Amino acid sequence: MVRNTMVINNPIHQQIIKSLDKLKSKGSQKERLWVQKYLGSNKPTRCIKGNEIIKLARKIIKENNPDVKQFINLIDSLYTNATTFEEMDIAGRLLSIAPKLKVRINPTKLDLWLNYTHGWAEVDVLCQSNFLPEELLNNWSTWEKLLIKFSKDKNSHKRRASLVLLTKSVRLSPNKRLANLAFKNIDRLKKEKEILITKAISWILRSLIKHHRSEVENYLKKNKDVLPKIAIREVTNKLLTGKK
């Protein structure tokens, strides 16, 4: 894939593009189009494996040793200028492998980055595992306002993020503030039909079972007529079998 990088001013982003261009695309063009559709992305993909993207992300950090300002500028550039799924993918991976830099970033940056995500995969690589419960709780006033704001946003990707950003935290921590906010955001979105949201509702309810089983059971009974059918089915199965 030949790319014109002249419009991208960030030198590390330029380096990433050159490195991605050296990696061979996986599968045929037809297969790559199928994967792009599956990911829900509006950007072409090379189908480069996640471990290769992680390896490249680690190399980028090691070779450039960015300070927090340089790191933020890089992530900003990747999200605002990405023309491939892999650029979105590596942006989320960079946040994961550079936790000391990530924790110095104001969470409100997510409001910018999510403007450029498209499809569940781009949202989830940014939001699913990058933020631990202690990070949210140590800056709770900011996170609470941000997640409530996302749950009310016209952008469905931000509404999904309002749930996905809490999914790992409610699974790892029994903290009531996390669970209470999760139930509030679920309640705000429970009547939605869009799959980006219905699947996220199912996911977070299943994650809540570990520390808040009775609350999930009661919530399911109370809202069985309004919750997405997929959430009722998958959460009920999780309660009965303990699987997924």
C-alpha positions, 0 to 999 in steps of 0.5 A: 500500500503506497501512502502519501504521508505529506499531510501527516506532520507528526514524525513518529506517526510517519515512522509508524506508517512506513513500518506498517507499509513494510508489513505484508497484508494478510489474505486476499483483497476479498478477505480483507474487505470481509474483515473490515466489514466484520470490524465495522471499520470505515477504513481498509485493513491489512489484517495484520495480527494483533501481536505484530501491532503490539510488537511494533508499538513497543518498538516505537516507544523504545526507539523514540522514548517520548515524553508525555507531550510527544506521546499525546501528540502522537495519539492525537495524530493517529486518531485524527489522521488515520486512514487504515484500521491498523493506525487506530489499532496501534493507537490503542495498543500504545496506550496499553504498553505505556501506562506511565504516560497514559495515566498522565493524560486527561481522560477528556482526551477520549472525547476527541479520539472517539470522534474518529472511531468507527465500529466496535473494534475501533472503540474497543481497542481504545476503551476495553482494557486500557483503563483500570478501576484504580485509574477511574476511582483516583480521578472519579469526578472527571471520569464520572462526568465524562462517562455520563456525558458519553452515555447521552451523546448523539455519537453511538460510538461514544455511547458504546464507550460509556459502557465499554470503559466500565466493563473491565473495571466492574469485573475487577473491582467490587467498588459500588461507585463503578457498579452504580454508574454502570447500571445508570448508563445501562438504564439510560441506553437499555431501549436502544436497538443499535447493535453497537449498544445492545452488545455492549449492554449484554457485555457489561451486565455479564461483567457485573455478575462477578461482584454484583450478581444479585443486583444483575438478577434483580435488574434483569427481572425488573427490565425484562420487557425493555432490555435488548433481547440479546442481553436477556439471552446472554446474561441469563445464560451467564447466570445459569452456566457461568459461561461467557 
